[in-house]
């Protein structure tokens, strides 16, 4: 049995499908029973749990060969990241109590950075889980290629894409969410000991200017990247 958090989303959904395709049993963790029905129809066990509740998470994790852990994104955290610290405490308590055979935690590239930034949320949770006796893999994927979907509207309407990636001529490691999910499912089915880090990126790094050029070619109109000043983030 493999427990999958975030199974109703892009990456978790791919993890679930990949495990089912490998003839593995899957326990789908959802907050809402209605959202779990589609996975129950596929033959999955459904567990109701929330990231704030260690007891429900413990039940969802117990008896699992592997657990895929995905936490909700927070783009406007409170200073000091108290939300991430609480999630780290809750997850650790649940994993320690349930004692699954192994864990794959979806982190992010750059989680090792020492300067405080939005990614620090994952740094905090990695630190909370890193000393568990359970074998754990921190999967650190690069920038999601799907983030470019947010660029479609301004590229079409204004011929301009606001870029938080900067400078615009710097190549950025990127990866598709479908690939992240497939790799996570494969890692869950491996055997290892201790703590390991797996970084994941696609075969080619891309600059923001190259993204703008691609939009220009597809839309057949000029499109440029406009750097968003850091102080206005």
Secondary structure, 3 states (H helix, E strand, C coil): CEEECCCCCHHHHHHHHHHHHCCCCEEEEECCHHHHHHHHHCCCEEEECCCCCHHHHHHHHCCCCEEEECCCCCCCCCCCCHHHHHHHHHHHHHHHHHCCCEEEEECCCCCCCCCCCCCHHHHHHHHHHCCCCCEEEEEEECEEHHHHHHHHHHHHHHCEEEECCCCCCCCECEECHHHHHHHHHHHHCCCCCCEEEEEECCCCCECHHHHHHHHHHHHCCCCEEEECCHHHC
